[in-house]
Amino acid sequence: MESENTQEIKTLPSQTKEENKLGNFWQNLIRTGLSEGFLRAGAYLGAIILVALVVLTMRRFVLNNPQNEVPRQAVLAEEAATPTPEPTATPTPDIKMPTFEPVDTFARSRVMRALVIHTSIPTRPRVDVLTYTVEQGDSVFGIAETFDLKPETILWGNSAELGDNPHALVPDQELSILPVNGTYHKWREGENLQKVADFYGVDPKAIIEWPGNNFDIYSFDIENPEIEPGTMLIVPGGTREMIDYGPPRIPRDNPAIARTYGPGHCGSIMEGAVGIGTFIWPTTERWISGYDYNPGANHAAIDIAGDTGNPIWAVDNGVIVYAGWSNYGYGNLVVIDHGNGWQSLYAHLSAIGVGCGQSVYQGTPIGSVGSTGRSTGSHLHFELIYLAQRVNPWNFLQ
């Protein structure tokens, strides 16, 4: 009992001595101002040790897990750091490339364009005169439409060939086709350009400045134009009176007035039948074959279709004042004076069945359809004239 107490007494003073040393050491750190840095360094060191322990623990857990075999092998391979052996050459496999098919490849991804075997050339304005050769079946109206011109321009551009008569067309005839609606003038020696322009109703500048006339507009002298006689001038927008190729009004009391028109003229006639003022159709057909009524194109008549030999009859009562050949393109011609200011005209007949001075009545046969004179096919050229003025037959035929 005594020995145990003695041992305890010996031990206590030793521990107190050690604690005193630590306390003194700490007191010295405080006095010198190093206590704070010492504590901070200790905290850092403790944190590093704790992180290291966590990393080692997780690494051991991952490497020992069989589900992570591939990562483990990768880690071990990286740690071993063994050199990678050179790859051995292996033969290239025989790979068959796909066949290139351009039609199948591009047809689905491009816009297909239809094949066009002709080239469309935009319409360009002309300045010069063209030459056109007439073909069988042509008409002034058809030619004008083809070249986007008025029918009268075709006539005015070819007055020497046609004489303003649309029936004067014949196959293989060469026509001048103006580049613009207007007239064509043949210059004569001694002419004055201002007077020529006035005649056609245009300003002289229209003639001078038209490129197809080939004038130098900067040196041109309108008072002394020095134009060679025979030069053909394009007159843009020009107009003039048409040449009347039909017979004059033939009164029943003086039919001889038409003696210069052809051998079908008649002598003096004083009496005869008088019309009732209504008009029947002059032949069997009632549709147009050729030209319709168009005074602007110098065709104040209608061309009624019909085969050669079809009958023609008088549209109203009257007296025959012309029966025979015409020298101005009508061929065989019959004219009836109805005695009330009206006359009717029938042209291109293949045969005539009446004579001068004969009275006829509405529906009387007077001849048959034909294609005599300037005609390109069988038809009846029919006119109605009232007080010397040609009127539209469509407004009066019943």
C-alpha positions in Angstrom: 0.0 0.0 0.0 2.7 2.3 0.8 4.7 1.3 -2.3 1.8 2.1 -4.6 1.4 5.5 -3.2 5.0 6.2 -3.5 5.0 5.2 -7.2 2.0 7.5 -7.9 3.8 10.4 -6.1 6.9 9.9 -8.3 4.9 9.8 -11.5 2.8 13.0 -11.1 5.7 15.4 -10.8 7.2 14.0 -14.1 4.0 14.6 -16.1 3.6 18.0 -14.6 7.1 18.8 -15.7 6.4 17.8 -19.3 3.2 19.8 -19.4 5.1 22.8 -18.0 7.6 22.5 -20.9 4.8 22.6 -23.5 3.1 25.4 -21.8 6.4 27.4 -21.7 6.9 26.6 -25.4 3.5 27.9 -26.3 3.9 31.0 -24.1 7.2 31.7 -26.0 5.4 31.4 -29.3 2.7 33.8 -28.2 5.3 36.3 -26.9 7.1 36.2 -30.2 3.9 36.4 -32.4 4.4 33.1 -34.1 1.5 31.3 -32.6 -1.0 32.3 -35.3 1.3 31.1 -38.2 2.0 27.9 -36.3 -1.7 27.1 -36.0 -2.3 28.0 -39.7 0.5 25.8 -40.9 -0.8 23.0 -38.8 -4.3 23.4 -40.3 -2.9 23.2 -43.9 -0.8 20.2 -43.1 -3.8 18.4 -41.6 -5.9 19.2 -44.6 -3.3 17.8 -47.0 -3.0 14.6 -45.0 -6.8 14.2 -45.0 -7.0 14.6 -48.8 -4.2 12.1 -49.3 -6.0 9.6 -47.2 -9.3 10.0 -49.2 -7.5 9.6 -52.5 -5.7 6.4 -51.4 -8.9 5.0 -50.1 -10.9 5.7 -53.4 -8.0 4.3 -55.5 -7.9 1.1 -53.6 -11.7 0.8 -53.9 -11.7 1.4 -57.7 -8.8 -1.0 -58.4 -10.4 -3.8 -56.5 -13.9 -3.4 -58.2 -14.3 -6.1 -60.9 -16.8 -3.9 -62.8 -14.1 -1.4 -63.7 -11.7 -3.8 -65.3 -11.0 -1.7 -68.3 -10.1 1.5 -66.3 -7.9 -0.6 -64.1 -6.0 -2.0 -67.0 -5.6 1.5 -68.4 -4.2 2.8 -65.1 -1.8 -0.1 -64.8 -0.7 0.3 -68.3 -0.1 4.0 -67.7 1.9 3.2 -64.5 4.0 0.6 -66.3 4.8 3.1 -69.0 6.0 0.4 -71.3 7.0 1.4 -74.9 4.3 0.8 -77.6 5.5 -1.9 -80.1 5.7 -0.9 -83.8 2.5 -2.0 -85.6 2.9 -4.7 -88.1 1.7 -4.1 -91.7 -1.6 -5.8 -92.4 -2.9 -6.4 -96.0 -5.5 -3.9 -97.2 -8.9 -5.6 -97.5 -10.4 -5.7 -101.0 -13.1 -3.0 -100.7 -15.5 -2.6 -103.7 -16.4 1.1 -104.2 -20.0 2.0 -105.0 -20.9 2.5 -108.7 -21.4 6.2 -109.7 -24.8 6.7 -111.3 -25.2 10.4 -112.3 -28.8 10.1 -113.4 -30.0 8.4 -110.2 -27.8 10.6 -108.1 -28.8 14.0 -109.4 -32.4 13.5 -110.7 -33.7 13.8 -107.2 -31.8 16.9 -106.3 -32.0 19.1 -109.4 -34.7 20.8 -111.5 -35.3 18.9 -114.7 -35.6 21.1 -117.8 -37.7 20.1 -120.9 -35.8 19.7 -124.1 -36.5 22.6 -126.5 -35.3 22.1 -130.1 -35.6 25.8 -131.2 -34.3 29.1 -129.9 -36.7 31.9 -129.2 -35.2 35.3 -130.2 -36.7 38.3 -128.6 -38.5 40.7 -130.9 -36.2 43.5 -131.8 -37.3 46.8 -133.5 -36.5 47.0 -137.2 -35.4 50.2 -138.9 -35.0 48.9 -142.5 -37.4 47.6 -145.1 -37.8 43.8 -145.6 -38.7 42.0 -148.8 -41.5 39.4 -148.6 -42.5 36.9 -151.4 -46.2 36.3 -151.6 -47.3 32.7 -151.3 -50.5 31.0 -152.4 -53.3 31.8 -149.9 -51.7 35.0 -148.6 -53.8 38.1 -148.0 -53.0 41.7 -147.1 -54.5 41.2 -143.7 -52.5 38.0 -143.0 -49.2 39.6 -144.0 -49.9 42.7 -142.0 -50.7 40.5 -138.9 -47.5 38.5 -139.4 -45.3 41.7 -139.3 -47.5 43.5 -136.7 -48.5 46.2 -139.1 -51.8 47.7 -140.3 -53.1 46.4 -143.6 -53.0 49.9 -145.1 -49.3 50.0 -144.4 -48.8 47.0 -146.6 -50.8 48.7 -149.3 -49.0 52.1 -148.9 -45.6 50.3 -148.9 -46.4 48.7 -152.3 -48.6 51.1 -154.2 -46.8 50.4 -157.5 -47.4 46.7 -157.2 -50.9 46.7 -155.6 -52.4 50.0 -156.6 -54.0 50.1 -153.1 -56.0 47.0 -154.2 -55.8 44.1 -151.7 -57.0 41.8 -154.4 -53.9 42.5 -156.5 -51.8 40.0 -154.5 -50.5 37.2 -156.6 -48.1 34.3 -155.7 -44.3 35.0 -156.1 -45.0 38.7 -155.9 -42.3 40.6 -153.9 -43.5 43.1 -151.4 -41.7 45.7 -149.4 -42.5 45.4 -145.6 -42.0 48.7 -143.8 -40.5 48.5 -140.3 -43.2 50.8 -138.8 -46.8 51.8 -139.7 -46.7 54.6 -142.2 -46.1 55.1 -145.9 -43.3 54.7 -148.4 -42.4 57.6 -150.7 -40.4 57.6 -153.9 -38.4 60.9 -154.1 -38.8 62.8 -157.3 -36.4 65.5 -158.5 -37.4 69.0 -157.5 -39.6 67.9 -154.5 -39.6 69.8 -151.3 -39.3 67.8 -148.1 -41.6 70.1 -146.1 -44.3 69.7 -148.7 -43.8 65.9 -148.8 -44.2 65.7 -145.0 -47.3 67.9 -145.1 -48.9 65.6 -147.7 -48.5 62.6 -145.4 -49.5 64.6 -142.3 -46.1 64.3 -140.5 -43.3 66.5 -139.2 -40.3 66.5 -141.5 -38.2 65.5 -138.5 -40.0 62.1 -138.5 -38.5 61.4 -142.0 -35.1 62.9 -141.3 -34.6 61.2 -137.9 -35.7 57.7 -138.9 -32.5 55.6 -138.9 -33.6 53.5 -141.9 -33.5 56.6 -144.1 -29.7 57.0 -143.4 -29.6 60.8 -143.1 -27.0 62.6 -141.1 -29.3 64.6 -138.8 -26.5 66.9 -137.8 -25.7 68.2 -141.3 -29.0 67.7 -143.0 -30.3 70.8 -144.8 -34.1 70.6 -145.0 -34.2 73.4 -147.6 -31.6 71.6 -149.8 -31.8 67.9 -148.8 -29.8 66.7 -151.9 -31.8 63.4 -152.1 -31.2 61.3 -155.1 -34.3 60.9 -157.3 -35.8 57.5 -157.0 -34.7 57.2 -153.3 -37.4 55.4 -151.3 -38.2 57.2 -148.0 -39.9 55.6 -145.0 -42.5 58.0 -143.6 -43.3 56.9 -140.0 -46.9 57.5 -139.1 -47.7 58.9 -142.6 -51.1 58.5 -144.1 -52.8 59.3 -147.4 -56.0 58.8 -149.4 -56.4 55.4 -150.9 -56.6 54.9 -154.6 -60.2 54.0 -155.5 -59.9 50.9 -157.7 -63.6 50.3 -157.9 -65.9 51.7 -160.6 -67.5 55.1 -160.2 -71.1 55.3 -159.3 -73.0 54.2 -162.4 -76.4 55.9 -162.7 -79.1 54.2 -164.8 -79.6 57.3 -166.9 -75.9 57.5 -167.8 -74.2 54.2 -167.4 -71.6 55.1 -170.1 -69.8 57.0 -167.3 -68.0 53.7 -166.7 -66.7 53.3 -170.2 -63.1 53.8 -169.1 -63.5 51.0 -166.5 -63.8 48.2 -168.9 -65.6 46.6 -171.8 -68.6 45.7 -169.6 -69.9 49.3 -169.6 -73.5 50.0 -170.9 -75.1 52.7 -173.0 -78.0 55.1 -172.1 -80.7 53.5 -169.9 -83.7 55.5 -168.7 -86.3 53.0 -167.4 -86.4 49.9 -165.2 -87.3 48.2 -161.9 -86.9 50.0 -158.6 -85.8 48.3 -155.4 -87.8 47.9 -152.2 -84.9 48.8 -149.9 -84.4 45.4 -148.3 -81.5 43.0 -149.3 -81.3 39.2 -149.3 -78.0 37.3 -149.2 -76.6 37.2 -152.8 -75.4 33.5 -152.7 -75.7 30.2 -150.9 -72.9 30.7 -148.3 -72.8 33.2 -145.5 -69.3 33.2 -144.2 -66.1 35.1 -145.2 -63.4 33.6 -147.4 -60.6 36.2 -147.7 -61.3 39.8 -146.8 -63.9 41.2 -144.5 -65.3 44.8 -144.6 -62.3 47.1 -143.8 -62.3 50.6 -145.3 -59.0 51.3 -143.7 -57.4 48.6 -145.8 -59.3 49.9 -148.9 -61.7 46.9 -148.8 -65.2 48.3 -148.3 -66.8 45.0 -149.2 -67.1 41.4 -148.0 -65.7 38.3 -149.7 -68.4 35.6 -149.4 -67.2 32.0 -149.6 -68.4 29.7 -152.3 -67.3 27.1 -154.9 -67.0 27.9 -158.5 -70.4 27.7 -160.1 -72.4 28.5 -157.0 -75.4 30.7 -157.9 -75.5 34.4 -157.4 -78.8 36.4 -157.4 -79.9 40.0 -157.2 -80.3 41.3 -153.6 -83.1 43.6 -154.7 -85.0 44.9 -157.7 -83.1 47.0 -160.2 -81.5 47.6 -163.6 -78.2 46.2 -164.8 -75.8 49.1 -165.5 -72.6 47.1 -165.9 -72.1 43.5 -167.1 -68.8 42.3 -168.3 -65.1 42.4 -167.8 -63.4 44.9 -165.5 -59.9 46.2 -166.2 -59.2 46.9 -162.5 -59.0 43.5 -161.0 -62.6 42.6 -160.5 -62.7 40.2 -163.4 -66.2 39.5 -164.6 -68.4 42.2 -162.9 -72.1 42.9 -162.6 -73.5 46.2 -161.1 -77.2 46.8 -160.4 -78.8 50.2 -159.9 -81.8 49.9 -157.6 -83.3 53.3 -158.5 -83.5 54.5 -154.8 -80.0 55.7 -154.2 -78.7 52.1 -153.7 -76.4 50.1 -156.0 -75.0 46.5 -155.5 -71.8 45.1 -157.0 -70.8 41.5 -157.7 -67.2 40.7 -158.7 -64.9 37.7 -159.8 -67.9 35.9 -161.4 -67.1 32.7 -163.4 -70.2 33.4 -165.6 -72.6 36.3 -166.2 -76.3 35.6 -166.9 -77.6 39.1 -167.5 -77.0 42.0 -169.9 -77.0 45.8 -169.9 -80.4 47.6 -169.3 -82.1 44.4 -168.1 -84.5 44.7 -165.2 -84.0 42.2 -162.5 -85.9 41.4 -159.3 -85.0 40.3 -155.8 -83.7 36.7 -156.2 -83.2 36.8 -160.0 -80.1 34.7 -160.9 -77.4 37.0 -162.4 -74.3 34.7 -162.6 -72.2 32.3 -160.7 -69.3 32.4 -158.2 -65.8 32.3 -159.7 -62.2 33.5 -159.3 -61.6 35.8 -162.3 -59.5 39.0 -162.2 -57.2 39.5 -159.3 -58.4 36.7 -157.1 -56.6 33.9 -155.2 -59.6 31.6 -154.9 -63.3 31.2 -155.7 -65.5 33.7 -153.8 -68.0 36.5 -154.3 -66.7 40.1 -153.8 -69.9 41.9 -152.8 -70.4 45.7 -152.2 -73.4 47.8 -151.2 -73.2 51.5 -152.2 -75.6 54.2 -151.0 -75.4 57.6 -152.5 -71.9 56.8 -153.8 -70.7 55.7 -150.4 -69.7 52.1 -149.8 -71.4 50.8 -146.6 -71.0 47.7 -144.5 -73.1 44.9 -146.1 -73.3 43.1 -142.7 -75.6 45.9 -141.5 -78.1 45.4 -144.3 -78.2 41.9 -145.6 -81.0 39.8 -144.3 
